[in-house]
Amino acid sequence: MPVIVSTPGRVNLIGDHTDYTQGLVLPMILDVVTTITGDFTDDRVWHLVSDDEPLPVTLSLPIDDPARIEPRWGRYVAGVLHELEKTGVSLRGFSGRVSTTIPIGSGLSSSAALEIAVARVATIDRPMPETVLAQLCRRAEHVASGVPCGIMDQLCIAAGQPGHATLIDCRDLTIEHVSIPSAITVDVEFIAPRTLAGSEYADRVAETSAVERIIGPLRDASLESLTAIADETLRRRARHVISENQRVLDFVAALRRANWTEAGRLMTESHWSLRHDFETSNATMDAAVERTLRRPGVLGARMTGGGFGGCVVALRSVE
């Protein structure tokens, strides 16, 4: 029988640029998916064609250096297979097709969805625990793209539930499913393509690491700690992360109290923090957020994802 595996995209409601400092995030899975269909083969070759890429990927196992694979989309596939073999998983060959309804470069985690899908195909006979799977795919993305991403995308896609946000503590990888009440809905609008590779994302990781060398783990820091940071840029980066962790907790509390207005306010506040303190927005994204906030029923809106383009996510009342 043919193998069919589908994995969803994700949107982050609140908690951006906190996962790689062991902070708190609140993403949720979406109804856009990446699907792999195909059959296992008797050789040790993975051959995949994509509905969205002009060139196929052919990978002979074992893979020495996933970062050198061409075409580039094959690096994510190769990274996963490489990490699986490092853990001792015995891999078979596979021939199949990749299709997706996740807009590429949208900030909705198309690469993480592909990674999780490949890993689930490769381990279909012996599924991995969700946390282990997510950690492996995060390592694969590091190898494939060179981007030091956090765990949020992979863990949300691996463990998320429909109709719920996934509260992730990136320090111990515990998760809690938070129901999205029927009185509100989450809207996602694709605005402009973005890319983490070659962007300022790695600079932000380096800046937060520099902050932590001064004041210790940002997860444990308070706003009072900012006085110890002499550099103005680093102080603003730290202020975003510290305040964003608190906003995640406050947002969840607002949902549970059915205080939609407060939840929306926190979402919008998160965007302005990303704009002014973390500087990952731009004029296009700011204008899109402001336009979204003027729509009927919208309670709050923000840019979502790594920044420098992507999507706007909004909280809207359905009453």
C-alpha positions as CSV (number, residue, x, y, z in Angstrom):
1,M,0.0,0.0,0.0
2,P,1.2,3.5,-0.7
3,V,2.5,5.6,2.2
4,I,0.6,8.8,2.8
5,V,1.7,11.2,5.6
6,S,0.4,14.8,6.1
7,T,1.8,17.4,8.5
8,P,0.3,20.8,9.2
9,G,1.8,24.3,9.1
10,R,1.7,26.4,12.2
11,V,1.1,30.0,13.2
12,N,2.5,31.6,16.4
13,L,-0.2,33.5,18.3
14,I,2.3,35.1,20.6
15,G,5.8,34.5,21.9
16,D,8.2,35.3,19.1
17,H,12.0,35.1,19.4
18,T,11.7,33.5,22.8
19,D,12.1,29.8,22.0
20,Y,15.9,29.9,21.4
21,T,16.3,31.5,24.9
22,Q,14.3,28.7,26.6
23,G,11.2,30.9,26.9
24,L,7.5,30.4,26.4
25,V,5.6,30.3,23.0
26,L,2.0,29.8,22.0
27,P,1.7,28.5,18.4
28,M,-1.2,26.5,16.9
29,I,-1.4,24.2,13.9
30,L,-3.3,25.2,10.8
31,D,-5.4,23.4,8.2
32,V,-2.7,23.9,5.5
33,V,-0.5,20.8,5.2
34,T,2.5,19.2,3.5
35,T,1.8,15.7,2.2
36,I,4.2,13.0,1.2
37,T,2.9,10.1,-0.8
38,G,4.9,7.2,-2.2
39,D,6.3,3.7,-1.7
40,F,9.3,2.2,0.0
41,T,11.9,0.7,-2.3
42,D,14.5,-2.1,-2.0
43,D,17.5,0.1,-2.5
44,R,19.0,2.8,-0.2
45,V,17.9,5.8,-2.3
46,W,15.3,8.5,-1.5
47,H,13.8,10.0,-4.6
48,L,11.2,12.8,-4.2
49,V,9.6,15.1,-6.6
50,S,7.7,18.3,-5.5
51,D,4.7,19.9,-7.0
52,D,6.2,23.3,-6.1
53,E,9.9,22.8,-7.0
54,P,11.2,22.3,-10.6
55,L,13.9,19.9,-9.7
56,P,13.6,16.5,-7.9
57,V,15.7,15.3,-5.0
58,T,17.7,12.0,-5.2
59,L,19.6,11.0,-2.1
60,S,21.8,8.0,-1.7
61,L,22.2,6.8,1.9
62,P,24.2,7.4,4.0
63,I,24.4,11.2,3.5
64,D,27.7,12.8,4.4
65,D,26.8,16.5,4.3
66,P,23.2,17.6,4.0
67,A,24.2,21.2,3.6
68,R,25.7,20.5,0.2
69,I,22.7,18.8,-1.4
70,E,21.2,20.4,-4.5
71,P,18.5,21.5,-5.1
72,R,18.3,23.4,-1.8
73,W,14.9,22.1,-0.7
74,G,16.5,18.6,-0.6
75,R,18.7,19.7,2.2
76,Y,15.8,19.6,4.7
77,V,15.0,16.0,3.6
78,A,18.7,15.1,3.7
79,G,19.1,16.7,7.1
80,V,16.3,14.5,8.6
81,L,17.6,11.3,7.1
82,H,21.2,12.2,8.2
83,E,20.0,12.8,11.8
84,L,17.9,9.6,11.8
85,E,20.9,7.5,10.8
86,K,23.0,9.1,13.4
87,T,20.6,7.9,16.1
88,G,20.8,4.3,14.7
89,V,17.5,4.2,12.7
90,S,17.8,1.7,9.8
91,L,16.4,3.5,6.7
92,R,14.9,2.0,3.6
93,G,14.8,3.7,0.2
94,F,11.7,5.6,-0.7
95,S,10.2,7.1,-3.9
96,G,7.4,9.6,-3.7
97,R,5.9,13.1,-4.2
98,V,5.7,16.1,-2.0
99,S,2.8,18.5,-2.2
100,T,1.9,21.4,0.1
101,T,-0.8,24.0,0.7
102,I,1.6,26.0,3.0
103,P,2.8,29.1,1.3
104,I,6.6,28.9,1.0
105,G,8.3,31.8,2.8
106,S,5.1,32.7,4.6
107,G,6.4,32.2,8.2
108,L,4.0,29.3,8.6
109,S,6.8,26.7,9.0
110,S,6.8,25.0,5.6
111,S,10.4,23.7,6.2
112,A,9.5,22.2,9.6
113,A,6.4,20.6,8.2
114,L,8.5,19.0,5.5
115,E,11.0,17.8,8.1
116,I,8.3,16.2,10.3
117,A,6.7,14.6,7.3
118,V,9.9,13.0,6.1
119,A,10.7,11.8,9.6
120,R,7.3,10.2,10.0
121,V,7.6,8.5,6.7
122,A,11.0,7.1,7.5
123,T,9.9,5.9,11.0
124,I,6.4,4.8,10.0
125,D,6.9,1.3,11.4
126,R,8.4,2.6,14.7
127,P,7.1,6.1,15.5
128,M,9.1,8.3,17.7
129,P,7.8,10.2,20.7
130,E,6.7,13.7,19.6
131,T,9.4,15.5,21.6
132,V,12.2,13.3,20.3
133,L,10.9,13.7,16.8
134,A,10.8,17.5,17.1
135,Q,14.3,17.7,18.6
136,L,15.7,15.5,15.8
137,C,14.0,17.7,13.1
138,R,15.3,20.9,14.8
139,R,18.9,19.5,14.5
140,A,18.2,18.6,10.9
141,E,17.1,22.2,10.2
142,H,20.3,23.5,11.8
143,V,22.4,21.3,9.5
144,A,20.3,21.9,6.4
145,S,19.9,25.7,6.6
146,G,22.6,26.9,9.0
147,V,19.9,28.8,10.9
148,P,20.0,28.4,14.7
149,C,16.2,28.1,15.1
150,G,14.4,27.2,18.2
151,I,12.2,24.1,18.9
152,M,8.8,25.8,18.5
153,D,8.0,25.0,14.9
154,Q,8.9,21.3,15.0
155,L,7.3,20.6,18.4
156,C,4.0,22.4,17.6
157,I,3.7,20.6,14.3
158,A,4.5,17.2,15.9
159,A,2.2,17.6,19.0
160,G,-0.4,20.2,18.1
161,Q,-4.1,19.5,18.3
162,P,-6.9,21.0,16.1
163,G,-8.8,23.9,17.7
164,H,-6.1,24.4,20.4
165,A,-3.0,26.5,20.8
166,T,0.1,24.7,22.1
167,L,1.7,26.3,25.1
168,I,5.4,25.2,25.0
169,D,7.9,25.7,27.7
170,C,11.1,25.7,25.7
171,R,13.2,25.0,28.7
172,D,11.9,21.6,29.6
173,L,9.7,21.0,26.4
174,T,6.5,20.5,28.4
175,I,3.4,21.3,26.4
176,E,-0.1,22.3,27.4
177,H,-3.0,22.4,24.9
178,V,-5.1,25.6,25.3
179,S,-8.5,25.6,23.8
180,I,-9.4,28.4,21.4
181,P,-13.0,29.3,22.3
182,S,-15.7,29.4,19.7
183,A,-16.4,33.1,20.5
184,I,-13.1,34.1,18.8
185,T,-11.3,33.1,15.6
186,V,-7.8,33.3,14.4
187,D,-7.2,34.9,11.0
188,V,-3.9,34.5,9.1
189,E,-3.0,36.6,6.1
190,F,0.1,36.1,4.0
191,I,1.7,39.4,3.3
192,A,5.2,39.0,1.9
193,P,7.8,36.3,1.4
194,R,10.6,36.1,4.0
195,T,13.6,33.9,4.6
196,L,15.5,33.0,7.7
197,A,18.6,31.9,5.8
198,G,20.8,34.9,5.1
199,S,18.6,37.2,7.1
200,E,19.1,39.0,10.4
201,Y,17.6,36.1,12.4
202,A,21.1,34.7,13.3
203,D,22.1,38.2,14.4
204,R,19.2,38.3,16.9
205,V,20.3,34.9,18.2
206,A,23.8,36.2,18.7
207,E,22.5,39.4,20.4
208,T,20.4,37.5,22.9
209,S,23.3,35.2,23.6
210,A,25.4,38.4,24.3
211,V,22.7,39.6,26.7
212,E,22.7,36.3,28.6
213,R,26.4,36.6,29.1
214,I,25.7,39.8,30.9
215,I,22.6,39.1,33.0
216,G,22.2,35.3,32.8
217,P,19.3,33.3,31.3
218,L,16.7,35.6,29.8
219,R,14.0,33.1,30.9
220,D,14.9,34.0,34.5
221,A,15.4,37.7,34.0
222,S,13.2,40.6,35.0
223,L,12.8,44.1,33.5
224,E,14.9,45.4,36.5
225,S,17.8,43.4,35.0
226,L,18.0,45.8,32.1
227,T,19.9,48.4,34.1
228,A,22.9,46.1,33.9
229,I,23.0,46.2,30.1
230,A,25.0,49.3,28.9
231,D,24.5,48.7,25.2
232,E,21.1,50.3,24.1
233,T,20.5,47.7,21.3
234,L,21.1,44.8,23.6
235,R,18.9,46.3,26.2
236,R,16.0,46.6,23.8
237,R,16.5,43.0,22.6
238,A,16.4,41.8,26.2
239,R,13.3,43.9,27.0
240,H,11.4,42.3,24.1
241,V,12.3,38.7,25.3
242,I,11.5,39.4,28.9
243,S,8.2,41.2,28.2
244,E,7.2,38.7,25.5
245,N,7.5,35.7,27.9
246,Q,5.2,37.5,30.3
247,R,2.8,38.4,27.5
248,V,2.5,34.7,26.6
249,L,1.4,33.9,30.2
250,D,-1.0,36.9,30.3
251,F,-2.5,35.9,26.9
252,V,-3.3,32.4,28.0
253,A,-4.8,33.8,31.2
254,A,-6.9,36.2,29.2
255,L,-8.2,33.4,27.0
256,R,-9.2,31.4,30.1
257,R,-11.0,34.4,31.6
258,A,-12.8,35.0,28.3
259,N,-11.2,38.5,28.2
260,W,-10.9,38.7,24.4
261,T,-10.1,42.4,24.5
262,E,-7.1,41.9,26.8
263,A,-5.9,39.0,24.6
264,G,-6.1,41.2,21.5
265,R,-4.3,44.1,23.3
266,L,-1.4,41.8,24.2
267,M,-1.2,40.5,20.7
268,T,-0.9,44.0,19.3
269,E,1.6,45.0,22.0
270,S,3.7,42.0,20.9
271,H,3.9,43.4,17.4
272,W,5.1,46.8,18.6
273,S,7.7,45.2,20.7
274,L,8.9,43.2,17.7
275,R,9.0,46.5,15.7
276,H,10.7,48.8,18.2
277,D,12.7,46.6,20.5
278,F,13.6,43.5,18.4
279,E,13.5,45.3,15.1
280,T,12.2,42.3,13.1
281,S,9.3,44.1,11.4
282,N,9.4,46.4,8.4
283,A,7.1,49.1,6.8
284,T,5.2,46.5,4.8
285,M,4.4,44.4,7.8
286,D,3.6,47.4,10.0
287,A,1.1,48.7,7.4
288,A,-0.5,45.3,7.2
289,V,-1.0,45.1,10.9
290,E,-2.4,48.6,11.1
291,R,-4.8,47.8,8.2
292,T,-5.9,44.6,9.9
293,L,-6.6,46.4,13.2
294,R,-9.1,48.6,11.4
295,R,-11.2,45.6,10.2
296,P,-14.6,44.9,12.0
297,G,-14.3,42.6,15.0
298,V,-10.5,42.5,15.1
299,L,-9.3,42.6,18.7
300,G,-5.6,42.5,18.0
301,A,-3.0,41.7,15.4
302,R,0.7,41.1,15.0
303,M,3.4,40.0,12.6
304,T,4.2,36.3,13.2
305,G,7.2,34.2,12.5
306,G,10.9,34.9,12.4
307,G,10.3,38.4,11.0
308,F,11.4,40.4,7.9
309,G,8.1,39.4,6.1
310,G,5.7,36.6,6.4
311,C,2.1,36.7,7.8
312,V,-0.1,38.8,10.0
313,V,-2.1,36.9,12.6
314,A,-5.2,38.5,14.1
315,L,-7.7,37.7,16.9
316,R,-11.2,38.4,15.8
317,S,-14.6,38.2,17.6
318,V,-17.2,36.2,15.8
319,E,-20.1,37.8,17.8
